[in-house]
Amino acid sequence: MEISFGAGHFAAADGGASGPLHTAIRHHHRSPTAQTAQTAQTWCLTLLTNSVVTWTTEYYGLAIAQMHAEAAQSTTNSSHTTPRPTART
């Protein structure tokens, strides 16, 4: 049995279940245990991703604050060595 939706790649010519459509159907009809395990894995990956994003954001914030502080200190220190512009008369 062949199912054709125009492109012809949704089912194998010999009637075997392969291709993206059948993969989606198999994925939809997984057992509740497999779905629960997949949901738990998805939540773990979400938690990991959120943790990495939060840590990176905080780290960059601290690094930028440090660079601003160093730049302000550098500006304060360099004002003593920079010649003042002289007024022309």
Helices and strands as residue ranges (DSSP letters): H 20-28, H 32-78
